[in-house]
């Protein structure tokens, strides 16, 4: 799989988790979500879900209002809700 900024692949044989980690920091807020191969079916499906969530997250943050250079609580809760649904 091709690497994409903000997506990291975890494939350790001894670990219980295998899949993708979405991690993004923006304007004082950090967002992380794990996409397990087991939950989504395989490597390609978990990658597609992670990539889709990353696109939606970036779109939400791009048009977000800033207060004192940081994201508002409303924006942060929107993004957290979006990640829960992914």
C-alpha positions in Angstrom: 0.0 0.0 0.0 1.2 3.5 -0.8 2.0 5.7 2.2 -0.2 8.7 2.9 0.5 11.5 5.3 -1.5 11.0 8.5 -2.0 7.3 7.9 0.3 4.7 9.5 0.2 1.0 8.9 0.5 -1.4 11.9 1.4 -5.0 11.0 3.3 -6.5 14.0 3.0 -10.2 14.2 3.0 -10.3 18.0 0.5 -7.4 18.5 -3.2 -7.9 18.8 -3.9 -5.0 16.5 -3.3 -5.0 12.7 -4.6 -2.1 10.6 -4.3 1.6 10.0 -4.0 4.5 12.4 -5.3 7.9 11.4 -3.6 10.7 13.3 -3.9 14.4 12.6 -2.9 17.5 14.6 -4.4 20.8 13.7 -4.5 24.2 15.4 -4.0 22.9 19.0 -6.2 19.7 18.6 -5.1 16.1 17.9 -7.3 13.4 16.5 -6.6 9.7 16.3 -8.7 6.8 15.1 -7.7 3.1 14.5 -9.1 1.1 11.5 -8.6 -2.6 12.2 -8.3 -5.1 9.3 -10.4 -7.5 11.4 -13.3 -5.1 11.7 -13.3 -3.9 8.1 -12.5 -7.3 6.5 -9.0 -6.9 5.0 -6.1 -4.5 4.5 -7.6 -2.7 1.5 -11.0 -2.2 3.1 -9.5 -0.8 6.3 -7.3 1.5 4.3 -10.2 2.7 2.2 -12.2 3.5 5.4 -9.2 5.3 7.0 -8.6 7.3 3.8 -12.3 8.3 3.6 -12.3 9.4 7.2 -9.1 11.4 6.7 -10.7 13.2 3.7 -13.8 14.0 5.6 -11.8 15.2 8.6 -9.6 17.5 6.5 -12.7 19.0 4.8 -14.3 19.7 8.1 -11.2 21.3 9.6 -10.4 23.3 6.4 -13.6 25.4 6.6 -13.7 25.6 10.4 -13.8 28.8 12.4 -10.8 29.6 14.5 -10.8 31.5 17.8 -7.4 32.8 18.9 -5.8 30.6 16.3 -7.3 27.4 17.6 -10.3 25.3 16.7 -13.5 25.9 18.6 -15.1 23.3 20.9 -17.9 22.9 18.4 -15.5 22.0 15.6 -13.7 19.6 17.8 -16.9 17.8 18.8 -18.0 17.7 15.1 -14.7 16.0 14.2 -14.9 13.6 17.1 -18.5 12.6 16.1 -17.3 12.1 12.5 -14.5 9.8 13.7 -16.9 7.8 15.9 -19.2 7.2 12.9 -16.2 6.1 10.7 
